[in-house]
Amino acid sequence: KLLLVALVEGARGLLFTCADISFDGKLVIPKEVTQIPNSAYSSCPGLAFLLFEDGGTSELTIGNDAFKQTGISAVDIPNRMTIIGNAAFALVASLKELTFEGGGTSDLTIGNEAFLGTGISAVDIPKRVTIIGNSAFYGIATLKELTFE
């Protein structure tokens, strides 16, 4: 089964955390969501697949530690993302693929230690990234290529 996050009409953020749900490791973030709270799915090793639904137009932020120590293997950052919080994907050794969706006009901030200790081997940083926090890509032994658009 695929967990599709349910929203209450008018809600802008996720309404529950990993501790509140039971699922098979797949999480879809609906296009209506504008904020993923701090520590929302932190220490949820069963979370292996993360997808941001296409078509969202409102800016989206990921809070600090939101996906820290999960089992996510790949993430495609949507072009509506404006903040990837501190340690948002830290210590996710299973994270091998990080891509940024093309386009987007809003500035993007990558927080301190955002991808610390992941398994990423290459990253293309889009030109809309205006801030990369301290140690954002620190402790990644597999990182061989970091390019800037």
C-alpha positions in Angstrom: 0.0 0.0 0.0 1.1 3.6 -0.7 0.7 6.1 2.0 -0.9 9.3 0.5 -0.9 12.0 3.1 -4.4 13.1 3.9 -5.1 16.8 4.4 -7.8 18.6 6.2 -9.2 21.3 4.0 -7.2 24.5 4.4 -4.3 22.7 6.1 -0.9 23.7 4.8 1.4 21.3 6.6 1.5 17.6 7.4 -0.8 16.6 10.2 1.1 13.7 11.7 4.5 12.2 12.1 6.1 8.8 11.5 5.1 7.6 15.0 1.4 8.1 14.1 1.3 6.0 11.0 1.9 2.5 9.7 2.9 2.0 6.1 5.1 0.1 3.7 7.8 2.6 3.3 6.3 4.8 0.5 5.3 8.4 1.2 3.7 10.9 -1.3 3.7 14.5 -0.3 0.6 16.1 -1.9 1.0 19.2 -4.1 -1.1 21.2 -1.6 1.5 20.8 1.2 3.6 23.9 1.9 5.5 22.8 5.0 6.9 19.6 6.4 7.5 20.2 10.1 10.7 19.8 12.0 11.5 16.1 12.8 8.3 15.0 11.0 9.7 11.6 9.9 13.0 11.7 11.8 14.3 8.2 12.9 11.8 6.5 10.7 14.0 3.8 9.0 11.1 2.2 7.3 10.6 5.2 5.1 12.3 4.2 1.9 10.5 6.0 -0.9 9.7 9.7 -0.9 7.8 11.4 -3.7 6.7 15.0 -4.0 3.4 15.2 -6.1 3.7 17.1 -9.3 1.7 20.3 -9.9 2.2 22.3 -6.7 2.5 26.0 -7.1 2.9 27.3 -3.5 6.4 27.5 -2.0 7.4 24.4 0.0 9.7 24.1 3.0 11.2 21.1 4.7 11.8 21.6 8.4 14.9 20.8 10.4 15.6 17.0 10.8 12.4 16.2 8.9 13.8 13.1 7.2 16.9 12.5 9.3 17.9 8.9 9.8 15.3 7.4 7.4 15.8 4.8 4.8 15.1 7.0 1.7 17.2 6.0 -1.3 16.4 8.9 -3.7 14.9 12.3 -3.6 13.9 14.8 -6.4 13.6 18.3 -4.9 10.7 20.1 -6.5 11.2 23.5 -8.1 8.8 25.1 -5.6 11.1 24.2 -2.7 12.5 27.3 -0.9 14.1 25.8 2.3 15.7 22.5 3.0 16.1 22.7 6.8 19.1 22.0 8.9 19.9 18.2 8.9 16.8 17.6 6.9 18.2 14.4 5.3 21.2 14.0 7.6 22.5 10.5 8.4 20.5 8.9 5.6 23.3 6.6 4.3 20.8 4.9 1.9 20.3 8.2 0.1 22.2 7.7 -3.2 20.4 10.0 -5.6 19.7 13.7 -5.1 18.3 15.7 -8.0 16.8 19.2 -8.2 13.8 19.7 -10.5 14.5 22.2 -13.2 12.9 25.6 -13.3 11.7 27.5 -10.3 12.1 31.2 -9.6 12.3 31.3 -5.8 15.6 31.3 -4.0 16.5 28.0 -2.4 18.4 27.7 0.9 20.1 24.4 1.9 20.5 24.3 5.6 23.4 23.3 7.8 24.2 19.6 7.6 21.2 19.1 5.3 22.7 16.1 3.6 25.4 15.2 6.2 26.5 11.5 6.0 24.3 10.5 3.0 25.5 8.2 0.2 25.2 10.7 -2.6 27.9 10.4 -5.3 27.1 13.5 -7.5 25.0 16.7 -7.1 24.1 19.4 -9.6 23.3 22.6 -7.6 20.8 24.8 -9.5 21.5 28.5 -9.8 18.5 29.4 -7.6 20.4 28.0 -4.6 21.6 31.2 -2.8 22.7 29.7 0.5 24.4 26.4 1.3 24.8 26.0 5.1 27.8 24.8 7.0 28.6 21.1 6.5 25.6 20.7 4.2 27.5 18.0 2.3 30.0 17.0 5.0 30.8 13.4 5.7 29.9 12.0 2.3 32.7 9.6 1.4 30.9 8.7 -1.8 30.6 12.3 -3.1 32.8 12.6 -6.2 31.1 15.4 -8.1 29.6 18.7 -7.0 28.7 21.1 -9.8 27.0 24.5 -9.8 24.7 25.6 -12.6 
